[in-house]
């Protein structure tokens, strides 16, 4: 019976608290719970004291990964730059040798054409000298024939 009367007295005290006070108490308890949860998340420590993968730990991990990726990207860019420079140097060397080869072939062709032009000129001169003689002979024969008439 004593237990029943104690429960009734507890209910009497609860009923004496008005609804506004009850909402205020619930609000305070909710805020305290949120503060505890936020502290737990940001410190990354469990209630038992063991480390947990909280936001701070994740941010540290994320920061470390960003640094690792940054170093990797810089290394890759440097390697690509070196490879590009080497490739361009090889292309320039190949182009230079191709142009030199073309120049040599063009010089040989030009000298061959010059030699053939000189020979052709000499041939024309010699045949014109021979033709001059033939033309003179024909001219004089023609004069003889015209003089007879």
Wavefront OBJ file of the C-alpha trace (Angstrom):
o trace
v 0.000 0.000 0.000
v 2.877 2.237 0.709
v 4.133 1.753 -2.875
v 0.793 2.776 -4.287
v 0.697 5.915 -2.213
v 4.227 6.821 -3.299
v 3.247 6.391 -6.960
v 0.197 8.510 -6.424
v 2.261 11.230 -4.799
v 4.640 11.173 -7.784
v 1.701 11.516 -10.158
v 0.365 14.379 -8.063
v 3.657 16.257 -8.398
v 3.761 15.641 -12.153
v 0.227 16.873 -12.560
v 1.143 20.029 -10.672
v 3.799 20.873 -13.305
v 2.042 22.718 -16.043
v 2.568 21.922 -19.752
v 4.836 24.897 -20.432
v 7.289 23.752 -17.824
v 7.182 20.228 -19.222
v 8.003 21.496 -22.728
v 10.805 23.590 -21.291
v 12.313 20.580 -19.519
v 12.040 18.464 -22.689
v 13.693 21.237 -24.710
v 16.590 21.492 -22.256
v 17.094 17.721 -22.288
v 17.031 17.681 -26.101
v 19.606 20.481 -26.296
v 21.869 18.678 -23.828
v 21.567 15.496 -25.877
v 22.453 17.388 -29.085
v 25.472 18.964 -27.393
v 26.696 15.553 -26.249
v 26.210 14.087 -29.734
v 28.011 17.019 -31.393
v 30.900 16.757 -28.933
v 31.121 13.036 -29.604
v 31.158 13.548 -33.364
v 33.728 16.347 -33.411
v 36.118 14.845 -30.888
v 35.939 11.377 -32.429
v 35.971 9.636 -29.052
v 33.548 6.987 -27.952
v 31.984 7.063 -24.556
v 34.413 4.333 -23.440
v 37.374 6.520 -24.450
v 38.390 4.584 -27.575
v 39.108 6.575 -30.756
v 36.344 6.612 -33.310
v 36.193 7.584 -36.964
v 34.534 10.903 -36.319
v 34.410 14.011 -38.457
v 37.804 15.253 -37.248
v 39.425 11.939 -38.138
v 37.689 11.933 -41.513
v 38.754 15.506 -42.214
v 42.351 14.637 -41.318
v 42.172 11.618 -43.613
v 40.648 13.745 -46.364
v 43.397 16.339 -45.944
v 46.089 13.653 -46.111
v 44.515 12.183 -49.252
v 44.402 15.634 -50.872
v 48.108 16.120 -50.134
v 48.932 12.674 -51.519
v 46.910 13.325 -54.678
v 48.482 16.772 -55.069
v 51.994 15.290 -54.913
v 50.973 12.576 -57.362
v 49.483 15.089 -59.814
v 52.566 17.334 -59.605
v 54.820 14.327 -60.253
v 52.671 13.264 -63.201
v 52.695 16.783 -64.668
v 56.471 16.962 -64.305
v 56.875 13.554 -65.970
v 54.540 14.552 -68.802
v 56.438 17.811 -69.295
v 59.749 15.930 -69.485
v 58.335 13.368 -71.923
v 56.812 16.114 -74.084
v 60.098 18.027 -74.205
v 61.980 14.845 -75.155
v 59.447 14.024 -77.868
v 59.591 17.552 -79.272
v 63.396 17.443 -79.296
v 63.309 14.145 -81.213
v 60.807 15.597 -83.686
v 63.015 18.653 -84.240
v 66.062 16.439 -84.824
v 64.137 14.255 -87.269
v 62.758 17.290 -89.108
v 66.213 18.848 -89.273
v 67.705 15.666 -90.745
v 64.829 15.396 -93.221
v 65.346 18.992 -94.333
v 69.107 18.392 -94.659
v 68.455 15.299 -96.772
v 65.976 17.231 -98.917
v 68.490 20.049 -99.330
v 71.195 17.594 -100.418
v 68.874 15.929 -102.924
v 67.722 19.305 -104.235
v 71.351 20.451 -104.657
v 72.196 17.246 -106.554
v 69.142 17.701 -108.782
v 69.994 21.359 -109.415
v 73.585 20.534 -110.369
v 72.362 17.718 -112.667
v 69.929 20.103 -114.362
v 72.692 22.728 -114.698
v 75.010 20.152 -116.293
v 72.315 19.009 -118.717
v 71.513 22.631 -119.632
v 75.205 23.302 -120.313
v 75.406 20.176 -122.503
v 72.197 21.143 -124.282
v 73.529 24.666 -124.858
v 76.787 23.265 -126.261
v 74.789 20.916 -128.477
v 72.695 23.789 -129.779
v 75.809 25.903 -130.412
v 77.599 23.107 -132.252
v 74.555 22.256 -134.333
v 73.993 25.941 -135.119
v 77.611 26.205 -136.323
v 77.048 23.164 -138.507
v 73.778 24.606 -139.715
v 75.465 27.946 -140.518
v 77.783 26.147 -142.855
v 74.895 24.318 -144.492
v 72.887 27.525 -144.730
v 75.815 29.342 -146.383
v 76.242 26.570 -148.884
v 72.523 26.579 -149.614
v 72.536 30.372 -149.832
v 75.375 30.420 -152.329
v 73.780 27.683 -154.427
v 70.575 29.622 -154.476
v 72.458 32.725 -155.606
v 74.110 30.794 -158.424
v 70.785 29.486 -159.598
v 69.177 32.923 -159.528
v 72.147 34.476 -161.307
v 71.775 32.088 -164.240
v 68.353 33.281 -165.027
l 1 2 3 4 5 6 7 8 9 10 11 12 13 14 15 16 17 18 19 20 21 22 23 24 25 26 27 28 29 30 31 32 33 34 35 36 37 38 39 40 41 42 43 44 45 46 47 48 49 50 51 52 53 54 55 56 57 58 59 60 61 62 63 64 65 66 67 68 69 70 71 72 73 74 75 76 77 78 79 80 81 82 83 84 85 86 87 88 89 90 91 92 93 94 95 96 97 98 99 100 101 102 103 104 105 106 107 108 109 110 111 112 113 114 115 116 117 118 119 120 121 122 123 124 125 126 127 128 129 130 131 132 133 134 135 136 137 138 139 140 141 142 143 144 145 146 147 148 149
